[in-house]
């Protein structure tokens, strides 16, 4: 019961506990087993912030809960909204003072929340601001889950997101246990009840973890961040390619797609004069041959201090057309929130001696 052991001022945090953990806790506290399900429904369906609101629980046990437990949400430190596409970047502070970012994006009827899975990231992808931070720590399941819950609580109108993507700070499959736990709580009938098919986990391609994820047989989508068609270029952009080269990563993606009977998403960040040639497009077609897949093309979002550049609109279109000629549907995804540094690969909290602060370019609303 790892969650129960994580205490703040001797209080047990109930947020992030699953049914088994709550049942064990209730048993320890001499409570009937059904209390666990009651609490779970208050936490994840009704999303209450205090035990006083759990009105079908006796007053005496609510008092005991207040003394022994807590519902720990991260603190919302800043909220910045794009003037261009209305996407919102959220900065949350965790109990230990670390900070993470999450993004809310609108696209027609689609309301997508992009969550972080780690503070910083060890993968060191050259094109990514989070990668420049280095790895600080893994997030706990409740810290992942509560990003979605806090953003949904902030929404005007319908209070649920239609989609959730694990494409924020961190490599989700490197924080495997907590990410899987958060996913289970997101899709559980007693949990947040997000449709599994509306959730996507994105990975750089940690092959053994993709195999483990496949074995979970969760109906959750998988995206592979590919970004190159030769191992030489990919290793330059993504150092993990040394351990897991392109063909191995794609083979793992293919096995996932075949097992789950779904298409694996291939994310391809287009970078000028690095991976955006028509030869690259033809090689990509060749690499993806026989793999149930769909490709998202993402023109690179430039970040300070990195020499990589975004290709021209014409070159992006030529690349897309080359794929289309091979019958690959490859929509160009223009990232949301570019003006607030919330676009794909731009999430980063900047450290200074006073602690982590929001990127100074951001416009707090
Ligand atoms: S792209 Fe993802 S895996 Fe790579 S450094 Fe950035 S956060 Fe980490």
Boltz pocket constraint, residues with backbone or C-beta under 6 A from the ligand:
constraints:
  - pocket:
      binder: B
      contacts: [[A, 120], [A, 121], [A, 122], [A, 123], [A, 124], [A, 125], [A, 128], [A, 129], [A, 130], [A, 131], [A, 132], [A, 168], [A, 169], [A, 170], [A, 171], [A, 204], [A, 345]]
      max_distance: 6.0
